[in-house]
Amino acid sequence: MRIGVLALQGAFIEHEQILKELGAECAELRKSSDLDKEVDGIVLPGGESTVQRKLLEELGMLETIKKKIQQGLPVLATCAGLILLAESVSGQREARKTALIEPRSLRGQACFATLPVTVRRNAYGRQLGSFSSSANIRGLREEERPFPLEFIRAPYIESVCGGEEVEPIAVIEKLPDGSRGKNIVGVRYQNQIGLAFHPELVGDTRCHEMFLSMCHA
Ligand code: GLN
């Protein structure tokens, strides 16, 4: 099985290491001709969504990837990747203060917009808004065993627009400021998995296993 890993910016090497450990081959996607390669699934890594989106546009990769996702190619998107998938993005105003690059032309626009959710960028604060937690994730092997969640300037899923078809698979109930409240931090919708946290950084391969099980031709 071969997985395309978007390798423009961010934490893509860590995904590749896990995918290889699980027996998959990885194809790095860095330019539009890389999208001609046959792949069984695609990973959109964390990083900086504004930078990634700008590069996707400039390199002429955005529309091709979007089409592949719409045609059913399985996708695992983490953190910035989730933001790229989301139909709508809120919190742009706060996010703008922390973004390295946010060209005027891109403000407030969605990128692939294939996942019917609204995500809030940098939902847990500014640069230092990183924290750890854990939760049971629906659909994982040994579902009852909590999965370690690592959040780095993470978004969360503020609302779900696709009705019952969008399945929240991960929810945290204790927020980083110590208060209680439910935040959806992972969803599954048809061929798409969107996670606000970083499963590639915690030494637990179960999220990637779930993804690979969707990629079987
Ligand atoms: N805050 C980043 C963004 O808005 C996402 C952070 C991450 O991917 N770890 O793109």
Boltz pocket constraint, residues with backbone or C-beta under 6 A from the ligand:
constraints:
  - pocket:
      binder: B
      contacts: [[A, 45], [A, 46], [A, 47], [A, 48], [A, 49], [A, 50], [A, 78], [A, 79], [A, 80], [A, 81], [A, 83], [A, 95], [A, 121], [A, 122], [A, 152], [A, 153], [A, 154], [A, 155]]
      max_distance: 6.0
